[in-house]
Amino acid sequence: MRWTAPPTRREVSLAIFSVTVFALAYNIDTSVRLVGLSRQNALLGRLGLGGAAAVGPDGRRPEGARDALERLIYGDWAWDAGQIAGDGGERSQAKGVGRHGAMWVGKRDVGPLRGKTLGQMTVNQAFWRWGDDVPRAKIVKHVPGYTVVDNIILFNGSMVIVTDEPEKFPPMSHMVLSTDLNQWAMVSPQEAPDYIGAFGGRISGVTWMAADSSAHNATLLALWRTYSALDPEIGSSGETKLAPPHRLIYPYYGFFTDKNPEHADVTTRRQRVANGIHPELVKAAFPYLTIQYYPDWEDYHRMEVPFVIERLVVADRSAATYGVQGHEPVYSAPFKMQGLSEHWWEPVRRALASYFDAYGEKAPKNVVTYVHRQSHTHGLRLSGADHTALVGALHKMGSDYGYEVHVVSNIDEETTWTKRLRAIARSTVMLGVHDSDLLDSAYMQRSRHTTLMEFFPPQRFAHDQEIVARSLGMRYIAWWNDRQFSGDLPPVSRPNDNEGVPIDVDAIIEAVREALRH
């Protein structure tokens, strides 16, 4: 048969069979590579001897089936269910970090968005119709000058306590100093309907009130200390069942201290009142807290209906004098309360530490901060020579031993609040001349090394910062020049503003090193 002769039926069958086998083999190989299946598993599956592996839950091929092109397009990131692919660093970003200074928190770090808290209500529950059954007030916690009371009624220039058990309440003078701007009264349930009416508004949740006519840096600490008594099981990581305070009222303060300008717009800079709490601190540690001043207070009293404050925590230093001895700071009563958690301050401290990204594993070790007041024209301060020597010695110590050292002023114009509190929140040891600004030591890290050192003129001492430091479990050292006191403190003898504060720099540096080794 010639080679040009037409193929036989057998030859045609062989050719068709060969092309079919090739096509099937080629397409199977291509399909296996396209969908990411194992060639071995695919073949076994075709033969009924095994199952084919599916595409992974992240949309990628199984590890053994990935090629260079897929790794080039996707990368080799880890992937966890419920998370964006990456190395984990993209799930949370601290404030001020990154190109745009953006901030976000991963879902797992946030936790439940809402829990059962005091004051949950809907818009249609804004008013309360009680008829003749006027809400009764209840005393929840009290030491002189610091009181927690439920269902107190704000109406017509007065704070009204409705109760048929007046004997369960402390004397009014022990709760608050009643004045023209903030009068307090107690009425019976029988008198209340005629005095108050049959309905009123609700001020839900927790309200704080600083009923003092002058500011003090301890107000925030004392308010939280009083409120934290309601949860004796606050944990070491700051977990608490306490609802956040919703508002802080200053009934004696206006928002500004300067005269109203005749022609001003919203951008005109004005002098805000000093209320004892830095405005940036409120926004960082208490972002849910609204501050209200006398104009807001006046608005409530001008209304024609009463308002029931669901829970009020009130601080009044004038009333607090009934609960302290002469040598104690006037705000010390709540710090002497028994039965509180040793971690009572942790919810607030950790909130600020989180703001500065200085908590947990991110918290640095061995950080020292010296808070000075050298630019003040009044009050205690070091001599220029001692201040310069201390600053130089601290920096040398930091360089020699690898400590992180910060020197900050307590004046915002010299050291911003952010820079100062970031340093303190990172700190293990804080030192400075006797002054209420040292109360910021409450925001230091918590460890067995945490120490506050306070410099006094010789033969002078006050418990103002010590009583707070002890309540927080930190070590406290008072200095008279080269002499230090920790366990046995000297008798109280308050310093005068014009006294000198000599220090022994070498002794202080050695004590700082000892505190960090302790």
C-alpha positions as CSV (number, residue, x, y, z in Angstrom):
1,M,0.0,0.0,0.0
2,R,1.4,3.4,-0.9
3,W,2.0,6.0,1.8
4,T,-0.4,8.3,0.0
5,A,-3.2,5.8,0.2
6,P,-6.2,6.8,2.3
7,P,-5.9,5.8,6.0
8,T,-7.6,2.7,7.1
9,R,-10.3,2.6,9.6
10,R,-7.8,1.2,12.2
11,E,-5.4,4.1,11.6
12,V,-8.2,6.7,11.9
13,S,-9.3,5.2,15.1
14,L,-5.7,5.3,16.5
15,A,-5.3,8.9,15.5
16,I,-8.6,10.0,17.1
17,F,-7.8,8.1,20.3
18,S,-4.3,9.7,20.5
19,V,-5.6,13.2,20.1
20,T,-8.3,12.6,22.6
21,V,-5.9,11.2,25.2
22,F,-3.6,14.2,24.7
23,A,-6.4,16.7,25.0
24,L,-7.7,15.2,28.1
25,A,-4.3,14.9,29.7
26,Y,-3.4,18.5,28.8
27,N,-6.8,20.0,30.0
28,I,-6.6,18.0,33.3
29,D,-3.2,19.4,34.0
30,T,-4.2,22.9,33.1
31,S,-7.4,22.7,35.2
32,V,-5.6,21.3,38.2
33,R,-3.1,24.2,38.1
34,L,-5.8,26.9,37.5
35,V,-8.1,25.8,40.5
36,G,-5.2,25.0,42.8
37,L,-5.9,21.3,43.1
38,S,-3.2,18.8,43.8
39,R,-2.4,16.8,40.7
40,Q,-2.0,13.6,42.7
41,N,-5.3,14.2,44.5
42,A,-7.0,15.1,41.2
43,L,-5.9,11.9,39.6
44,L,-6.8,9.8,42.6
45,G,-10.2,11.5,42.7
46,R,-10.8,10.7,39.0
47,L,-10.1,7.1,39.8
48,G,-12.4,7.2,42.8
49,L,-9.5,6.7,45.3
50,G,-9.5,10.1,47.0
51,G,-11.1,13.5,47.2
52,A,-9.9,16.7,45.6
53,A,-8.7,19.6,47.8
54,A,-10.9,22.7,47.6
55,V,-9.7,26.2,47.3
56,G,-8.6,27.5,50.7
57,P,-11.0,29.7,52.8
58,D,-8.8,32.7,52.0
59,G,-9.3,32.2,48.2
60,R,-5.8,30.9,47.7
61,R,-4.6,27.6,46.5
62,P,-3.4,25.1,49.1
63,E,0.2,25.6,50.1
64,G,1.6,22.8,48.0
65,A,-0.1,24.1,44.8
66,R,0.9,27.8,44.9
67,D,3.3,29.0,42.3
68,A,5.6,32.1,42.0
69,L,3.0,34.1,40.2
70,E,0.5,33.7,43.0
71,R,3.1,34.7,45.6
72,L,4.0,37.7,43.6
73,I,0.4,38.9,43.3
74,Y,-0.8,38.0,46.8
75,G,2.4,37.7,48.9
76,D,3.1,35.3,51.7
77,W,1.0,37.0,54.4
78,A,-0.5,34.9,57.2
79,W,-4.3,34.8,57.3
80,D,-6.6,34.3,60.3
81,A,-10.3,33.8,60.0
82,G,-12.2,37.0,60.7
83,Q,-9.1,39.2,60.2
84,I,-7.6,41.1,57.4
85,A,-4.5,39.3,55.9
86,G,-1.2,40.7,57.1
87,D,1.4,40.3,59.9
88,G,-1.0,41.6,62.6
89,G,0.4,45.1,62.8
90,E,-2.3,46.5,60.6
91,R,-5.2,45.5,62.9
92,S,-4.6,48.3,65.4
93,Q,-2.7,51.5,65.1
94,A,-1.9,53.9,67.9
95,K,-2.8,57.6,67.7
96,G,-0.2,59.6,65.9
97,V,1.5,56.7,64.2
98,G,1.8,56.4,60.5
99,R,1.8,58.8,57.6
100,H,-1.6,60.4,58.4
101,G,-1.5,60.0,62.2
102,A,-4.7,57.9,62.0
103,M,-5.9,55.7,64.8
104,W,-8.0,52.5,64.7
105,V,-8.5,49.5,67.0
106,G,-9.0,45.9,66.0
107,K,-12.4,44.3,66.7
108,R,-10.9,41.8,69.2
109,D,-9.3,44.6,71.1
110,V,-12.5,46.7,71.3
111,G,-14.6,43.9,72.7
112,P,-18.4,44.2,73.1
113,L,-19.5,47.7,71.9
114,R,-22.2,47.9,74.6
115,G,-22.9,46.2,77.8
116,K,-25.7,46.6,80.3
117,T,-25.0,49.9,82.0
118,L,-26.8,52.3,84.3
119,G,-28.8,54.8,82.3
120,Q,-29.6,52.9,79.1
121,M,-32.8,54.4,77.8
122,T,-34.5,55.4,74.5
123,V,-35.4,58.9,73.2
124,N,-39.1,58.4,74.1
125,Q,-38.1,57.9,77.7
126,A,-36.8,61.4,78.1
127,F,-39.7,62.4,80.5
128,W,-41.1,60.6,83.5
129,R,-44.7,60.8,84.6
130,W,-44.8,59.8,88.2
131,G,-48.1,61.4,89.3
132,D,-48.1,61.5,93.1
133,D,-45.4,58.9,93.4
134,V,-42.4,61.3,93.2
135,P,-39.1,59.4,92.8
136,R,-37.4,58.8,96.2
137,A,-33.8,59.6,96.7
138,K,-31.4,57.0,98.0
139,I,-28.0,57.5,99.6
140,V,-25.5,55.0,98.1
141,K,-22.1,56.0,99.5
142,H,-20.9,58.8,101.7
143,V,-18.0,60.2,103.5
144,P,-17.9,63.9,104.5
145,G,-17.7,66.0,101.3
146,Y,-18.0,63.1,98.9
147,T,-21.4,61.5,98.3
148,V,-23.2,59.2,95.9
149,V,-27.0,59.7,95.8
150,D,-29.6,58.3,93.4
151,N,-32.7,60.1,92.2
152,I,-32.0,63.6,93.4
153,I,-34.2,66.2,91.7
154,L,-33.0,69.5,90.2
155,F,-35.7,72.1,90.1
156,N,-36.3,75.8,90.5
157,G,-32.9,76.7,91.9
158,S,-32.7,73.8,94.3
159,M,-31.4,70.2,94.5
160,V,-34.3,68.3,96.2
161,I,-34.0,65.1,98.1
162,V,-37.4,63.4,98.5
163,T,-37.4,60.8,101.3
164,D,-39.5,59.5,104.1
165,E,-36.3,58.2,105.8
166,P,-34.3,61.4,106.5
167,E,-32.4,59.6,109.3
168,K,-30.6,57.5,106.7
169,F,-29.0,60.6,105.2
170,P,-26.0,62.4,106.6
171,P,-26.4,66.0,107.7
172,M,-26.8,68.3,104.7
173,S,-23.7,70.3,105.7
174,H,-21.6,67.0,105.5
175,M,-22.7,66.5,101.9
176,V,-22.5,69.9,100.3
177,L,-22.3,73.6,101.2
178,S,-25.7,74.9,100.3
179,T,-25.5,78.4,98.7
180,D,-27.6,80.7,96.5
181,L,-26.2,79.1,93.4
182,N,-26.5,75.5,94.6
183,Q,-29.2,75.2,97.3
184,W,-30.1,71.7,98.6
185,A,-33.3,70.8,100.4
186,M,-35.0,67.7,101.8
187,V,-38.8,67.2,101.5
188,S,-41.2,64.4,102.4
189,P,-43.1,62.3,99.8
190,Q,-46.3,64.0,101.0
191,E,-44.9,67.5,100.3
192,A,-43.2,66.6,97.1
193,P,-46.2,66.5,94.6
194,D,-47.2,70.1,95.5
195,Y,-43.5,71.2,95.4
196,I,-42.3,69.4,92.4
197,G,-45.3,68.4,90.2
198,A,-46.4,65.2,88.5
199,F,-43.7,64.7,85.9
200,G,-40.2,65.7,84.9
201,G,-37.2,65.1,82.7
202,R,-34.6,62.4,83.2
203,I,-30.9,63.0,83.4
204,S,-29.8,59.4,82.9
205,G,-26.7,57.7,83.8
206,V,-24.0,58.9,86.1
207,T,-23.5,62.6,86.8
208,W,-20.5,64.1,88.7
209,M,-20.6,67.5,90.4
210,A,-17.7,69.5,91.7
211,A,-19.5,71.8,94.1
212,D,-16.4,73.8,95.0
213,S,-16.0,77.5,94.4
214,S,-12.3,77.1,93.8
215,A,-10.4,74.6,91.6
216,H,-8.1,71.8,92.9
217,N,-6.0,69.3,91.0
218,A,-7.3,66.5,93.3
219,T,-10.9,66.8,92.3
220,L,-10.9,64.2,89.5
221,L,-9.0,61.7,91.7
222,A,-11.4,62.2,94.6
223,L,-14.5,61.9,92.5
224,W,-13.3,58.7,90.9
225,R,-12.1,57.3,94.3
226,T,-15.6,57.9,95.7
227,Y,-17.3,56.4,92.6
228,S,-15.0,53.4,92.5
229,A,-16.2,52.4,96.0
230,L,-19.3,51.0,94.2
231,D,-17.2,48.3,92.6
232,P,-14.8,46.7,95.1
233,E,-13.8,44.1,92.5
234,I,-12.1,46.3,90.0
235,G,-9.4,44.1,88.4
236,S,-5.7,44.5,87.9
237,S,-6.3,45.1,84.2
238,G,-8.9,47.8,84.9
239,E,-12.1,45.7,84.2
240,T,-15.0,47.1,86.1
241,K,-18.8,47.0,86.2
242,L,-19.1,50.8,86.7
243,A,-20.9,52.7,84.1
244,P,-18.9,55.6,82.7
245,P,-19.8,59.1,84.0
246,H,-21.7,61.0,81.4
247,R,-21.3,64.6,82.6
248,L,-19.3,66.7,85.1
249,I,-21.1,69.8,86.4
250,Y,-19.3,72.9,87.8
251,P,-22.2,75.0,89.2
252,Y,-19.9,77.8,90.3
253,Y,-17.7,78.3,87.2
254,G,-18.3,80.1,83.9
255,F,-16.6,78.7,80.9
256,F,-14.5,81.8,80.3
257,T,-12.8,84.1,82.8
258,D,-12.3,87.1,80.5
259,K,-14.8,89.7,79.6
260,N,-17.1,89.0,76.7
261,P,-15.6,90.7,73.6
262,E,-17.9,93.0,71.6
263,H,-17.1,91.6,68.2
264,A,-15.9,88.1,68.3
265,D,-16.4,84.9,66.2
266,V,-15.9,81.3,67.3
267,T,-12.2,81.4,66.4
268,T,-11.4,84.2,68.9
269,R,-9.1,82.8,71.6
270,R,-10.3,83.4,75.1
271,Q,-9.2,82.5,78.6
272,R,-10.9,79.4,79.8
273,V,-11.6,78.8,83.4
274,A,-9.1,76.7,85.4
275,N,-11.2,73.9,86.9
276,G,-8.4,71.6,88.2
277,I,-8.7,69.2,85.3
278,H,-6.8,69.8,82.1
279,P,-9.2,69.9,79.1
280,E,-7.1,67.5,77.1
281,L,-7.0,65.0,79.9
282,V,-10.8,64.8,79.9
283,K,-10.8,64.1,76.2
284,A,-8.1,61.5,76.4
285,A,-9.1,59.5,79.5
286,F,-12.8,60.3,79.6
287,P,-13.9,60.8,76.0
288,Y,-17.5,60.1,77.0
289,L,-17.6,62.9,79.6
290,T,-19.3,66.2,78.9
291,I,-18.3,69.2,81.0
292,Q,-21.1,71.6,82.0
293,Y,-20.7,75.0,83.7
294,Y,-22.8,77.6,85.4
295,P,-24.7,78.7,82.2
296,D,-25.8,75.0,81.7
297,W,-26.7,74.8,85.4
298,E,-28.7,77.9,85.1
299,D,-30.6,76.6,82.0
300,Y,-31.8,73.6,84.0
301,H,-33.1,75.8,86.8
302,R,-34.9,78.1,84.4
303,M,-36.9,75.2,83.0
304,E,-40.5,74.8,84.1
305,V,-40.2,71.2,85.0
306,P,-37.9,69.3,87.4
307,F,-35.1,66.9,86.2
308,V,-34.3,63.7,88.0
309,I,-30.6,63.0,88.1
310,E,-30.4,59.2,88.1
311,R,-27.1,59.0,90.0
312,L,-25.1,61.9,91.3
313,V,-21.5,61.8,92.7
314,V,-20.8,65.1,94.3
315,A,-17.5,66.5,95.8
316,D,-17.4,69.5,98.1
317,R,-14.2,70.4,99.9
318,S,-16.1,72.7,102.3
319,A,-18.2,69.8,103.5
320,A,-15.1,67.6,103.5
321,T,-13.6,69.5,106.4
322,Y,-15.9,67.4,108.7
323,G,-14.1,64.3,107.7
324,V,-10.4,65.2,108.0
325,Q,-8.0,66.1,110.8
326,G,-6.0,69.2,110.8
327,H,-2.8,67.7,109.4
328,E,-4.6,65.9,106.5
329,P,-5.3,67.4,103.0
330,V,-9.0,68.4,102.7
331,Y,-9.7,65.9,100.0
332,S,-8.3,62.9,102.0
333,A,-11.7,61.5,103.3
334,P,-12.4,59.2,100.2
335,F,-8.8,58.0,100.3
336,K,-9.4,56.7,103.8
337,M,-12.4,54.6,102.8
338,Q,-12.1,50.9,103.4
339,G,-13.1,48.0,101.3
340,L,-12.0,49.4,97.9
341,S,-10.2,47.5,95.3
342,E,-6.4,48.1,95.3
343,H,-6.8,48.6,91.6
344,W,-9.5,51.3,91.9
345,W,-7.6,53.8,89.6
346,E,-6.7,51.3,86.9
347,P,-9.7,51.9,84.6
348,V,-8.6,55.6,84.3
349,R,-4.9,55.0,84.2
350,R,-5.1,52.4,81.5
351,A,-7.4,54.6,79.5
352,L,-4.7,57.2,79.4
353,A,-2.0,54.7,78.9
354,S,-3.9,53.3,75.9
355,Y,-4.2,56.8,74.5
356,F,-0.4,57.1,74.6
357,D,0.1,53.5,73.5
358,A,2.1,52.8,76.7
359,Y,0.5,49.7,78.2
360,G,1.1,46.0,78.4
361,E,4.0,44.8,76.4
362,K,4.4,48.2,74.8
363,A,5.1,49.8,78.2
364,P,8.8,50.7,78.4
365,K,11.0,49.8,81.3
366,N,13.1,52.1,83.6
367,V,11.7,55.5,82.6
368,V,12.4,58.5,84.9
369,T,10.6,61.9,84.7
370,Y,11.5,65.1,86.5
371,V,8.7,67.6,86.6
372,H,10.0,71.1,87.4
373,R,8.5,74.4,88.1
374,Q,11.5,76.7,87.6
375,S,9.7,79.3,85.5
376,H,7.2,80.1,88.3
377,T,7.6,83.4,90.0
378,H,5.9,82.2,93.2
379,G,5.8,78.9,95.1
380,L,8.5,76.4,95.8
381,R,11.3,75.6,93.3
382,L,14.9,74.5,93.2
383,S,17.8,77.0,92.9
384,G,19.0,77.5,89.4
385,A,22.3,75.7,90.2
386,D,20.6,72.7,91.8
387,H,18.1,72.4,88.9
388,T,20.9,72.5,86.3
389,A,22.9,69.9,88.3
390,L,20.0,67.6,88.7
391,V,19.1,67.7,85.0
392,G,22.7,67.0,84.0
393,A,23.0,64.1,86.5
394,L,19.7,62.6,85.3
395,H,20.7,62.6,81.7
396,K,24.1,61.2,82.5
397,M,22.5,58.4,84.5
398,G,20.2,57.7,81.6
399,S,23.2,57.5,79.2
400,D,25.3,55.4,81.5
401,Y,22.6,52.8,82.5
402,G,20.2,52.9,79.5
403,Y,17.4,54.6,81.3
404,E,14.9,56.7,79.5
405,V,14.9,60.2,81.1
406,H,12.4,63.1,80.6
407,V,12.7,66.6,82.0
408,V,9.3,68.4,81.6
409,S,7.8,71.7,82.9
410,N,4.4,71.8,84.6
411,I,3.6,74.9,82.5
412,D,1.8,74.2,79.2
413,E,3.6,77.0,77.4
414,E,7.0,75.3,78.1
415,T,5.9,71.6,77.8
416,T,2.7,70.7,76.2
417,W,0.2,68.6,78.1
418,T,0.7,65.8,75.5
419,K,4.4,65.7,75.9
420,R,4.3,65.9,79.7
421,L,1.6,63.2,80.3
422,R,3.1,60.9,77.6
423,A,6.4,61.0,79.6
424,I,4.6,60.4,82.9
425,A,2.4,57.6,81.5
426,R,5.6,55.8,80.5
427,S,7.4,56.5,83.7
428,T,8.5,54.2,86.5
429,V,10.0,57.0,88.7
430,M,8.8,60.6,89.0
431,L,10.4,63.4,91.0
432,G,9.8,67.0,91.6
433,V,9.4,69.8,94.2
434,H,6.3,69.7,96.5
435,D,3.3,70.8,94.4
436,S,-0.2,69.5,93.5
437,D,1.0,68.9,89.9
438,L,2.8,65.8,91.3
439,L,-0.7,64.3,91.5
440,D,-0.2,63.4,87.9
441,S,2.0,60.6,89.2
442,A,-1.2,58.6,89.4
443,Y,-0.8,58.0,85.7
444,M,2.6,56.3,86.0
445,Q,3.1,52.7,85.1
446,R,2.2,50.1,87.8
447,S,5.1,47.9,88.9
448,R,7.1,47.1,92.0
449,H,9.5,49.9,91.0
450,T,6.9,52.7,90.7
451,T,8.1,55.5,92.9
452,L,7.2,59.1,93.6
453,M,10.0,61.4,95.0
454,E,9.0,64.8,96.4
455,F,11.4,67.5,97.5
456,F,10.6,69.7,100.6
457,P,12.3,72.5,102.4
458,P,14.1,71.1,105.4
459,Q,11.8,70.5,108.4
460,R,8.7,70.8,106.2
461,F,6.3,68.2,105.1
462,A,2.7,67.7,103.9
463,H,0.7,64.5,103.0
464,D,-1.0,66.0,99.9
465,Q,0.7,63.7,97.3
466,E,1.7,61.0,99.7
467,I,-1.9,60.0,100.6
468,V,-2.8,59.5,96.9
469,A,0.5,57.6,96.2
470,R,-0.1,55.2,99.0
471,S,-3.7,54.5,97.9
472,L,-2.3,53.6,94.5
473,G,0.3,51.2,96.0
474,M,3.3,53.1,94.8
475,R,6.4,53.8,96.8
476,Y,6.7,57.3,98.2
477,I,9.9,59.1,99.2
478,A,10.0,62.6,100.8
479,W,13.3,64.5,100.7
480,W,15.0,67.0,103.0
481,N,18.2,67.9,101.2
482,D,20.2,64.6,101.4
483,R,17.8,62.9,103.9
484,Q,15.0,60.7,102.6
485,F,11.8,59.5,104.3
486,S,9.6,56.6,103.2
487,G,8.2,54.4,105.9
488,D,8.3,56.8,108.9
489,L,7.4,60.2,107.5
490,P,8.1,63.5,109.3
491,P,5.4,65.4,111.1
492,V,3.3,67.8,109.0
493,S,4.5,71.3,108.8
494,R,3.4,72.9,105.6
495,P,6.0,74.9,103.7
496,N,5.8,78.6,102.8
497,D,6.0,79.6,99.2
498,N,9.2,81.6,99.6
499,E,11.3,78.9,101.2
500,G,14.3,77.4,99.5
501,V,14.4,73.7,98.6
502,P,18.1,72.5,98.7
503,I,18.8,69.0,97.3
504,D,21.7,66.6,97.3
505,V,21.9,65.6,93.6
506,D,24.2,62.6,94.2
507,A,21.9,61.2,96.9
508,I,18.9,61.6,94.6
509,I,20.5,59.9,91.7
510,E,21.5,56.9,93.9
511,A,18.0,56.7,95.2
512,V,16.6,56.6,91.7
513,R,18.9,53.8,90.7
514,E,18.0,51.9,93.9
515,A,14.3,52.3,93.1
516,L,14.8,50.9,89.6
517,R,16.8,48.0,91.1
518,H,14.3,47.5,94.0
